[in-house]
Amino acid sequence: MAQKRLRINWRQEGVEKTFLESCVNEITIHRREGSSLKMVSWKNVAEKLKTEHNFIVDQKQMKNRYDYLKSKFAAWTKLKNKTGNVYNPVSNTFNLSEAEWQIEIKSNKYVEALRSAPLPYPEICIHLFEGSTSIGFDSWGPSSTLPHPVEEVSDYNLNGLESIECTQIEPPTQGVSEESSGQSKKKEKNERLKRL
């Protein structure tokens, strides 16, 4: 029979901050594996927690905490981006009515956790999770099955130019990587602008 693990308390002074900072550091050095850390990174984070706080956890406990904070971050981001100035950055809390809380909680169970306890260290969480989290129904994340969104960015001021013919080029559906098709679109756009 397997031994039951003790429940650990992540609220011990400084532990959660060290955990988040170590995860950011490991992603900077070793990159991600899917939407999480690599095995070597989990070992390094565990060693850092043990050395600095005498806080002993295994990979599963760290991964569970990471996933929980990532989900809480996604809920936090969605609420923070909501119109109506509902977020107070000084207190790191949201100003919602009871009815609004209930609506948000129905759409995402992690919103309830934000109601009682703010997202820990939001600036570190932004570095750790931004760009690796899908925050909406049709949002894109690294593990998403949806195609990566293409953002149009223009560095050219076209004010005062008349009769410019613009055509939209549809991206290829197969055979070309997203990265290379994005680069070729930029080259084509730059060449068209040079001809003007």
Salt bridges, closest charged atoms under 4 A:
GLU16 OE2 - ARG65 NH2 2.39
GLU26 OE1 - HIS30 NE2 3.47
GLU52 OE2 - LYS48 NZ 2.88
ASP58 OD2 - ARG5 NH1 2.95
ASP67 OD2 - LYS63 NZ 2.79
GLU98 OE1 - ARG115 NH2 2.24
GLU104 OE1 - LYS78 NZ 3.75
GLU104 OE2 - LYS82 NZ 2.55
